[in-house]
Amino acid sequence: MKYNQKTILKNGKEALLRNGDKADGKEVFEVFNLTHAETDYLLSYPDENSYDPEQEAQFLEEKTNSSNEIEIIAVVDGKIAGTAGIEAVGKKFKLKHRAELGISILKEYWGLGLGKALINACVQCAKDAGYKQLELNVVAENERAIALYKSFGFVEFGRNPKGFNSRTSGFQELAYMLLEL
C-alpha cells in the first residue's frame, strides 16, 4: 500500500507520514531497537529483534507492494520518529476482514500528536484495504495509549491477565481492543 501525508505536530514541526521503502531499512531497524528499549509496553525487547537491517528493508518493500498491508514511517526533521502498520490477521475467508494495528514512537516524540496521526493513517489504510475490523493488544496499565485508542472509537473486548511476562515487572495484563470500520 502507498501512503504519503504531511501533518503538523503540537510543537509546530512538520511530520511526513509515508510508506517505508527498502532504503529506510537500516534506520527503521535502529528505530525499532530504540523504541523497544525505551518502554516496557511493546511486544519484544531489542535483543529479540528477529530482523537485521536487510530483512527490515525487505519487509518494508513487501508492505509497500502489498494491496492490504502497510508499514508507515513518520519522518521529522529528516529523522524517522516512529512507525505504525497494519497486517492481515489471516488470509482465510473467515479472517480476511480483520487487520491488526501496531505502533511505536521514539520517546522524544511522545505527546506531540504523532501517535494520533499515525493511527489515523492506519485506520484510513485499513478502510481503503476493505477491512471491517482493526484490532490491537495494549498493556492495560498503559492508560495514555488506551485513551488514545478510545478517542478513535476502539473498544475493549477482553483481557489477558498474564498476556506479557516482563523482564522487569513480571506479568502484564493485556487489553484486547477493536475498531469496527
Summary of the structure (lengths in Angstrom):
residues: 181
radius of gyration: 15.6
end to end distance: 17.9
largest distance: 44.4
contacts: 566
relative contact order: 0.16
helix: 33%
strand: 36%
